[in-house]
Amino acid sequence: MPGVVLPEVTTQVPGPISKASAKKLHEVFDARAVHFVVDYDKSEGNYIVDVDGNRYLDVYSQIASIPVGYNNAAMTAAARSPDVISALVNRPAVGNFPSKRWNDILRNGLLRVAPKGTNKIFTAQSGSEANELAFKASMMLWRRRERGEGVAWTKEEIESCLENAKPGSPDLAVLSFGNSFHGRGFGSLSCTRSKAVHKLDFPAFNWPKADFPALKYPLEKHAEENSAEEKRCLEQVEQLITSWHCPVTALIIEPIQAEGGDNHASPAFFQGLRDITAKHNVVFIVDEVQTGFGATGKFWAHEHWNLTSAPDIVTFSKRAQCAGYFFGNDKLVPDTAYRQFNTWIGDPARVVMSKAIVEEILDKNLVEYSANVGDKLYQELETLARDYPEHVQNLRGKGHGGFIAFDTQEPAAVVSKMKALGVNIGTCGTRTIRLRPMLIFGEEHIPILIGAFRKTFGSS
């Protein structure tokens, strides 16, 4: 693993060069959300370096999307490979003109780590698009069942859909949960329920929203209350499915609600969802955009649940460095070509890079490595919580690798102080600090992170 390096911050954050660079950028590109401008040539491993020369231990990792570190040697080699060069130079329209290498790239890359119970894939541009494509797949399956297998579309359906009218454009729904985040596209926004800034001013589908369990921590002290809360939420889910004004074709859920505040639920809750969706022929979509590719101590977070049957669809992006969804049911393949389609069907070059990520993770056993380091990090954070109970509340993520979070009084102030101490960290929800270290984050980095927290909380 990359050796430990001490962070070094010698300017304000952002520094003067970063501020000037962002101001210049803002003339042509909205730079209001820029934290600081990065010198990626100097960033390495777990460390990100800004244009002012400040070096930070990065436990935010590009909004949870860097799996194996900056300037990783295996990924650099893959970027120079003939497969990537060909995909970049020629950018195949893979639905019509796939490369002779495309089958091998998929089978030896993404499909090597396909979730249990899935053996097919559809690639996409982003997590938001992956979720919207999953919605489409669920709706096509629902209508196929309604028509009957092999029944042709009617003339009325064909003509009415072009007018956005019934029966060709029927009322169908996808159920999501309060505080969820599934993307910013028009379809996915109707399932995103976490922040108004994402949704305000946009039309939305009239789709149902169920409560996500509001668990109390520590979990072991509130087992009875939490079980009752999950039971209530499951009952609500079934009531919505059976009473909504139109058919609910799919249910989508995150294993851990990331943007909504790192909210957890028990394996029993997710098994309950699997049972309900199977009972009512509702497609069970697990959104692993943020939790997939080893983020939680398993390759896929839903592996923690030990479901009796696999999810119908698993969407992915972020650490995969590409996007799409896995599935196993042949009937989720559309009934005719071009129904699930676009020019590039994702980015072929990024799928090749994802293959390199898969190889790096498997060859170096990084999921198990990250799980072990995460356990040690959690233990240190438990001590921190005991020492600073007013600052570290509702610590959660035990047994989930580095996917750890806690609530605090002023998260924005904590992030600012941590950056000044050389730790790049992030927030979610309304008062939550979230950790998203890379899979190469090591035990040697734990004292740096915990030390920065202690200085931050000790100065408050």
PLY file of the C-alpha trace (Angstrom):
ply
format ascii 1.0
element vertex 460
property float x
property float y
property float z
element edge 459
property int vertex1
property int vertex2
end_header
0.00 0.00 0.00
1.16 3.60 -0.54
3.22 4.80 2.40
1.97 7.24 5.00
2.57 10.90 4.25
1.75 13.75 6.58
-0.74 16.33 5.34
0.60 19.83 4.89
-1.50 22.99 4.65
0.32 26.33 4.45
-2.46 28.65 3.24
-6.08 29.30 3.97
-8.42 26.80 2.33
-9.07 27.53 -0.43
-5.74 29.25 -0.98
-5.08 32.35 -3.07
-4.14 30.49 -6.26
-7.16 28.23 -5.91
-9.45 31.23 -5.41
-8.01 33.01 -8.43
-8.28 29.86 -10.55
-11.91 29.30 -9.53
-12.74 32.95 -10.25
-11.25 32.67 -13.73
-13.07 29.39 -14.31
-16.36 30.94 -13.21
-16.25 33.25 -16.24
-17.08 30.25 -18.45
-18.21 27.47 -16.04
-20.28 27.63 -12.86
-17.63 27.34 -10.14
-19.76 28.19 -7.11
-19.54 24.66 -5.72
-15.74 24.38 -6.07
-14.04 23.41 -2.79
-10.54 24.03 -4.13
-8.79 23.61 -7.46
-6.67 20.45 -7.66
-3.23 19.66 -9.05
-3.94 16.07 -10.05
-0.42 15.57 -11.36
0.89 15.92 -7.80
-1.90 13.97 -6.09
-1.08 10.38 -5.22
-2.64 7.46 -3.39
-4.79 8.71 -0.51
-3.58 12.29 -0.87
-5.02 15.14 -2.90
-2.94 18.25 -3.60
-4.38 21.65 -4.48
-2.87 24.29 -6.77
-1.51 26.15 -3.72
0.57 23.10 -2.85
-1.55 22.05 0.15
-1.66 18.28 0.64
-4.70 16.63 2.24
-5.48 13.11 3.39
-8.57 12.51 1.28
-11.37 10.63 3.01
-14.02 12.13 0.74
-12.50 10.68 -2.47
-14.29 12.74 -5.12
-17.72 12.25 -3.57
-17.03 8.56 -2.91
-15.93 7.81 -6.47
-12.18 7.02 -6.26
-11.60 3.35 -5.35
-7.85 2.68 -5.60
-6.16 6.05 -5.20
-4.91 8.94 -7.26
-2.52 8.15 -10.12
-2.80 4.43 -9.45
-0.15 2.59 -11.47
-2.46 -0.16 -12.74
-5.03 2.36 -13.90
-2.36 4.49 -15.56
-1.18 1.42 -17.46
-4.75 0.62 -18.47
-5.25 4.17 -19.70
-2.32 3.65 -22.09
-3.59 0.29 -23.31
-4.73 -0.35 -26.90
-8.27 -1.02 -25.62
-8.62 2.43 -24.07
-6.90 4.19 -26.95
-9.21 2.48 -29.43
-12.31 3.29 -27.35
-11.28 6.95 -26.99
-10.26 7.51 -30.59
-13.16 5.62 -32.15
-15.80 5.80 -29.39
-17.98 2.98 -30.69
-21.75 3.20 -30.80
-21.74 -0.11 -28.97
-25.40 -0.97 -29.55
-24.86 -1.00 -33.32
-21.12 -1.34 -33.82
-19.44 -2.93 -30.81
-15.71 -3.50 -30.81
-14.44 -7.02 -31.33
-13.09 -6.63 -27.78
-16.39 -5.56 -26.16
-17.57 -9.03 -25.14
-14.26 -9.87 -23.46
-14.08 -6.45 -21.79
-17.49 -7.00 -20.17
-16.97 -10.65 -19.24
-13.46 -10.14 -17.83
-14.32 -6.86 -16.13
-17.70 -5.87 -14.73
-19.28 -9.30 -15.07
-16.51 -10.85 -12.95
-18.04 -8.99 -10.01
-21.70 -9.23 -10.99
-23.90 -9.46 -7.89
-25.08 -12.97 -7.02
-28.17 -13.87 -9.03
-27.33 -11.58 -11.95
-25.53 -12.44 -15.18
-26.44 -9.60 -17.54
-25.48 -5.96 -17.75
-26.54 -2.72 -19.39
-23.99 0.09 -19.31
-24.81 3.77 -18.86
-23.27 7.21 -18.48
-24.07 7.95 -14.82
-25.77 6.62 -11.74
-28.80 8.79 -12.43
-29.12 7.36 -15.94
-28.60 3.83 -14.65
-31.54 4.27 -12.28
-33.76 5.72 -14.99
-32.92 2.82 -17.30
-33.82 0.44 -14.47
-37.18 2.20 -14.14
-37.78 1.75 -17.87
-36.89 -1.94 -17.66
-39.38 -2.45 -14.82
-42.16 -0.67 -16.71
-41.58 -2.60 -19.91
-41.73 -5.83 -17.94
-44.99 -4.78 -16.25
-46.66 -3.93 -19.55
-45.36 -7.11 -21.15
-47.06 -9.12 -18.41
-50.27 -7.15 -18.87
-50.40 -7.71 -22.62
-49.36 -11.32 -22.48
-46.16 -12.84 -23.76
-45.66 -12.28 -27.47
-48.72 -10.03 -27.90
-48.02 -7.22 -30.37
-48.49 -3.53 -29.54
-51.82 -2.18 -30.74
-52.22 0.62 -33.27
-53.83 2.73 -30.53
-50.86 2.22 -28.20
-48.38 3.18 -30.90
-50.23 6.33 -31.93
-51.17 7.51 -28.43
-47.66 7.24 -26.96
-46.45 9.80 -29.51
-49.00 12.21 -28.02
-47.98 11.38 -24.42
-51.43 9.89 -23.97
-52.96 6.62 -22.82
-52.91 3.73 -23.47
-49.43 4.04 -25.01
-48.21 6.27 -22.17
-49.83 4.62 -19.14
-49.76 5.72 -15.52
-47.09 3.63 -13.82
-45.03 4.34 -10.71
-41.78 3.65 -8.87
-41.76 3.64 -5.07
-38.87 5.28 -3.24
-38.16 6.39 0.33
-37.96 9.59 2.30
-34.43 11.10 2.39
-33.40 9.04 -0.64
-31.11 10.19 -3.44
-31.24 8.48 -6.82
-29.96 11.19 -9.14
-30.86 14.48 -10.78
-32.39 13.34 -14.08
-36.09 14.02 -14.66
-37.13 10.44 -13.88
-34.70 9.83 -11.06
-35.62 13.17 -9.45
-39.10 11.84 -8.81
-37.42 9.25 -6.55
-34.94 11.67 -4.97
-36.35 12.92 -1.68
-33.40 14.37 0.23
-32.84 18.06 -0.64
-35.04 20.72 -2.22
-32.10 22.16 -4.19
-32.22 19.05 -6.40
-35.96 19.15 -7.09
-37.24 22.71 -6.94
-38.90 24.08 -10.12
-39.04 20.75 -11.96
-42.15 18.74 -12.85
-42.34 15.39 -11.11
-44.24 12.14 -11.46
-46.93 11.36 -8.91
-45.03 8.45 -7.40
-45.28 7.05 -3.86
-42.83 7.73 -1.04
-42.45 5.43 1.96
-40.69 6.21 5.24
-37.16 4.90 5.60
-36.68 3.52 9.12
-35.49 6.16 11.58
-33.26 3.98 13.73
-31.92 4.96 17.13
-28.27 4.50 18.08
-26.50 2.65 19.47
-28.45 -0.11 17.76
-27.92 -2.71 20.49
-29.61 -0.45 23.06
-32.71 0.19 20.96
-33.36 -3.20 19.35
-37.05 -3.38 20.29
-37.85 0.19 19.21
-35.93 -0.19 15.95
-37.65 -3.45 15.12
-41.05 -1.80 15.63
-40.01 1.12 13.42
-38.92 -1.18 10.61
-42.15 -3.16 10.91
-44.13 0.07 10.58
-42.21 1.06 7.46
-42.68 -2.37 5.85
-46.42 -2.21 6.48
-46.49 1.23 4.89
-44.60 -0.03 1.83
-47.13 -2.81 1.23
-50.05 -0.46 1.79
-48.67 1.98 -0.80
-48.05 -0.76 -3.36
-51.56 -2.15 -3.02
-53.43 1.17 -2.89
-51.57 3.59 -5.15
-53.62 5.19 -7.92
-51.64 3.30 -10.58
-49.48 0.15 -10.67
-46.19 0.34 -8.77
-43.78 -1.41 -11.13
-40.60 -1.06 -9.07
-39.23 -0.21 -5.66
-35.82 1.45 -5.45
-33.73 1.72 -2.31
-30.16 2.48 -1.25
-28.50 -0.01 1.11
-27.39 3.03 3.11
-29.01 6.37 2.38
-25.88 8.37 1.67
-26.88 11.90 0.63
-29.86 11.74 2.96
-27.65 11.39 6.04
-26.05 7.92 6.02
-29.20 6.22 7.27
-29.05 2.48 7.96
-31.59 -0.32 8.26
-31.27 -3.95 9.31
-30.92 -7.00 7.03
-34.37 -8.07 8.26
-35.87 -4.86 6.88
-34.38 -5.42 3.43
-35.48 -9.06 3.47
-38.96 -7.77 4.23
-38.79 -5.53 1.16
-37.62 -8.46 -0.94
-40.59 -10.52 0.27
-43.11 -7.75 -0.42
-41.78 -6.98 -3.90
-41.74 -10.66 -4.84
-45.31 -11.09 -3.55
-46.62 -8.22 -5.69
-44.44 -8.70 -8.81
-42.68 -5.39 -8.16
-39.12 -5.10 -9.48
-36.71 -4.75 -6.54
-34.00 -2.25 -7.52
-31.02 -1.84 -5.22
-29.20 1.43 -5.89
-25.54 0.63 -5.21
-24.23 3.78 -6.90
-22.48 4.92 -3.74
-22.21 1.67 -1.79
-20.89 -0.67 -4.50
-17.35 -1.74 -5.39
-16.18 -2.51 -1.86
-17.29 0.67 -0.12
-18.94 -1.14 2.83
-16.61 -4.05 3.47
-18.39 -6.27 0.91
-18.11 -5.88 -2.84
-21.84 -5.06 -2.87
-23.49 -3.65 0.23
-26.58 -5.82 -0.20
-24.37 -8.87 0.45
-24.63 -7.89 4.13
-28.34 -8.81 4.02
-28.04 -12.50 2.99
-31.28 -12.27 1.02
-33.18 -15.46 0.22
-33.40 -14.30 -3.39
-31.34 -11.75 -5.27
-32.47 -8.22 -6.13
-33.99 -7.96 -9.60
-31.72 -5.06 -10.61
-28.56 -3.63 -9.05
-27.47 -0.20 -10.32
-23.91 1.04 -10.00
-21.56 3.95 -10.75
-19.18 6.03 -8.59
-16.24 3.74 -7.65
-16.86 1.62 -10.75
-15.80 4.70 -12.74
-18.58 3.85 -15.18
-22.27 3.12 -14.72
-25.09 0.76 -15.51
-27.15 -2.02 -14.01
-26.92 -5.78 -13.49
-29.89 -8.14 -13.75
-30.65 -11.83 -14.15
-34.23 -12.16 -15.40
-34.30 -12.63 -19.18
-37.66 -10.88 -19.31
-36.01 -7.66 -18.16
-34.43 -7.60 -21.61
-36.86 -5.42 -23.65
-39.24 -7.23 -25.97
-37.69 -5.57 -29.02
-34.44 -3.84 -29.94
-33.90 -0.09 -29.52
-36.18 0.20 -26.49
-33.18 0.41 -24.13
-30.67 2.23 -26.28
-28.58 5.31 -27.00
-25.55 6.09 -29.13
-22.74 5.01 -26.83
-24.67 3.06 -24.17
-22.27 4.42 -21.62
-18.64 5.22 -22.30
-16.68 2.25 -23.68
-13.36 3.74 -22.54
-14.64 4.03 -18.97
-15.83 0.42 -19.02
-12.28 -0.61 -19.92
-10.95 1.45 -17.03
-13.48 -0.22 -14.76
-12.04 -3.58 -15.80
-8.67 -2.36 -14.51
-10.30 -1.33 -11.23
-11.90 -4.77 -10.86
-8.54 -6.45 -11.45
-6.76 -4.16 -8.97
-9.39 -4.78 -6.27
-9.42 -8.55 -6.74
-5.66 -8.99 -7.22
-4.86 -7.04 -4.05
-7.84 -8.28 -2.02
-8.79 -4.68 -1.32
-12.34 -5.34 -0.15
-11.19 -7.53 2.73
-8.31 -5.15 3.41
-10.66 -2.17 3.58
-13.10 -4.09 5.80
-10.34 -4.84 8.32
-9.06 -1.26 8.34
-12.62 -0.01 8.67
-13.12 -2.11 11.80
-10.05 -0.54 13.39
-11.12 2.93 12.34
-14.56 2.39 13.85
-13.00 1.37 17.17
-11.00 4.61 17.25
-14.11 6.60 16.44
-15.97 4.90 19.30
-13.26 6.20 21.64
-13.57 9.63 20.04
-17.33 9.55 20.63
-16.81 8.76 24.31
-14.30 11.61 24.63
-16.37 14.17 22.71
-20.02 13.12 23.11
-21.30 16.57 22.23
-19.50 16.43 18.87
-19.73 12.76 17.85
-23.30 11.48 18.06
-25.12 8.51 16.54
-21.93 6.90 15.27
-22.89 4.35 12.63
-21.38 2.03 10.04
-19.94 -0.67 12.30
-18.90 -3.66 10.21
-19.26 -1.68 6.98
-15.64 -0.93 6.13
-14.88 2.75 5.89
-18.51 3.68 5.17
-18.86 5.41 8.54
-20.73 8.50 9.67
-21.75 10.43 12.75
-23.88 13.45 13.56
-22.42 16.66 14.88
-23.63 20.13 15.83
-22.02 22.19 13.06
-20.84 19.89 10.25
-19.78 22.71 7.90
-17.52 24.17 10.60
-16.02 20.72 11.28
-15.24 20.25 7.57
-13.61 23.67 7.38
-11.40 23.01 10.40
-10.47 19.53 9.17
-9.37 20.92 5.80
-7.20 23.48 7.57
-5.58 20.51 9.35
-5.03 18.67 6.07
-8.00 16.28 5.93
-10.48 16.48 3.06
-13.82 15.27 4.37
-17.51 15.67 3.52
-21.01 16.01 4.91
-24.45 14.64 4.08
-27.97 15.06 5.34
-28.39 18.07 7.62
-25.88 17.41 10.40
-23.81 14.40 9.39
-20.09 13.95 8.81
-19.46 11.08 6.40
-16.25 9.19 5.79
-15.60 7.84 2.30
-11.97 6.67 2.34
-10.55 4.78 -0.61
-10.00 1.04 -0.47
-6.27 1.69 -0.01
-6.78 3.75 3.17
-4.54 2.05 5.73
-4.13 1.67 9.47
-1.25 4.13 9.23
-3.69 6.83 8.16
-6.04 6.37 11.11
-3.93 8.41 13.61
-3.82 11.31 11.13
-7.61 11.35 10.80
-8.36 10.83 14.49
-5.73 13.40 15.49
-7.34 16.00 13.24
-10.74 15.26 14.75
-9.33 15.67 18.25
-7.78 19.03 17.38
-11.01 20.13 15.74
-13.26 19.16 18.63
-10.76 20.21 21.28
-10.67 23.73 19.89
-14.46 24.09 19.85
0 1
1 2
2 3
3 4
4 5
5 6
6 7
7 8
8 9
9 10
10 11
11 12
12 13
13 14
14 15
15 16
16 17
17 18
18 19
19 20
20 21
21 22
22 23
23 24
24 25
25 26
26 27
27 28
28 29
29 30
30 31
31 32
32 33
33 34
34 35
35 36
36 37
37 38
38 39
39 40
40 41
41 42
42 43
43 44
44 45
45 46
46 47
47 48
48 49
49 50
50 51
51 52
52 53
53 54
54 55
55 56
56 57
57 58
58 59
59 60
60 61
61 62
62 63
63 64
64 65
65 66
66 67
67 68
68 69
69 70
70 71
71 72
72 73
73 74
74 75
75 76
76 77
77 78
78 79
79 80
80 81
81 82
82 83
83 84
84 85
85 86
86 87
87 88
88 89
89 90
90 91
91 92
92 93
93 94
94 95
95 96
96 97
97 98
98 99
99 100
100 101
101 102
102 103
103 104
104 105
105 106
106 107
107 108
108 109
109 110
110 111
111 112
112 113
113 114
114 115
115 116
116 117
117 118
118 119
119 120
120 121
121 122
122 123
123 124
124 125
125 126
126 127
127 128
128 129
129 130
130 131
131 132
132 133
133 134
134 135
135 136
136 137
137 138
138 139
139 140
140 141
141 142
142 143
143 144
144 145
145 146
146 147
147 148
148 149
149 150
150 151
151 152
152 153
153 154
154 155
155 156
156 157
157 158
158 159
159 160
160 161
161 162
162 163
163 164
164 165
165 166
166 167
167 168
168 169
169 170
170 171
171 172
172 173
173 174
174 175
175 176
176 177
177 178
178 179
179 180
180 181
181 182
182 183
183 184
184 185
185 186
186 187
187 188
188 189
189 190
190 191
191 192
192 193
193 194
194 195
195 196
196 197
197 198
198 199
199 200
200 201
201 202
202 203
203 204
204 205
205 206
206 207
207 208
208 209
209 210
210 211
211 212
212 213
213 214
214 215
215 216
216 217
217 218
218 219
219 220
220 221
221 222
222 223
223 224
224 225
225 226
226 227
227 228
228 229
229 230
230 231
231 232
232 233
233 234
234 235
235 236
236 237
237 238
238 239
239 240
240 241
241 242
242 243
243 244
244 245
245 246
246 247
247 248
248 249
249 250
250 251
251 252
252 253
253 254
254 255
255 256
256 257
257 258
258 259
259 260
260 261
261 262
262 263
263 264
264 265
265 266
266 267
267 268
268 269
269 270
270 271
271 272
272 273
273 274
274 275
275 276
276 277
277 278
278 279
279 280
280 281
281 282
282 283
283 284
284 285
285 286
286 287
287 288
288 289
289 290
290 291
291 292
292 293
293 294
294 295
295 296
296 297
297 298
298 299
299 300
300 301
301 302
302 303
303 304
304 305
305 306
306 307
307 308
308 309
309 310
310 311
311 312
312 313
313 314
314 315
315 316
316 317
317 318
318 319
319 320
320 321
321 322
322 323
323 324
324 325
325 326
326 327
327 328
328 329
329 330
330 331
331 332
332 333
333 334
334 335
335 336
336 337
337 338
338 339
339 340
340 341
341 342
342 343
343 344
344 345
345 346
346 347
347 348
348 349
349 350
350 351
351 352
352 353
353 354
354 355
355 356
356 357
357 358
358 359
359 360
360 361
361 362
362 363
363 364
364 365
365 366
366 367
367 368
368 369
369 370
370 371
371 372
372 373
373 374
374 375
375 376
376 377
377 378
378 379
379 380
380 381
381 382
382 383
383 384
384 385
385 386
386 387
387 388
388 389
389 390
390 391
391 392
392 393
393 394
394 395
395 396
396 397
397 398
398 399
399 400
400 401
401 402
402 403
403 404
404 405
405 406
406 407
407 408
408 409
409 410
410 411
411 412
412 413
413 414
414 415
415 416
416 417
417 418
418 419
419 420
420 421
421 422
422 423
423 424
424 425
425 426
426 427
427 428
428 429
429 430
430 431
431 432
432 433
433 434
434 435
435 436
436 437
437 438
438 439
439 440
440 441
441 442
442 443
443 444
444 445
445 446
446 447
447 448
448 449
449 450
450 451
451 452
452 453
453 454
454 455
455 456
456 457
457 458
458 459
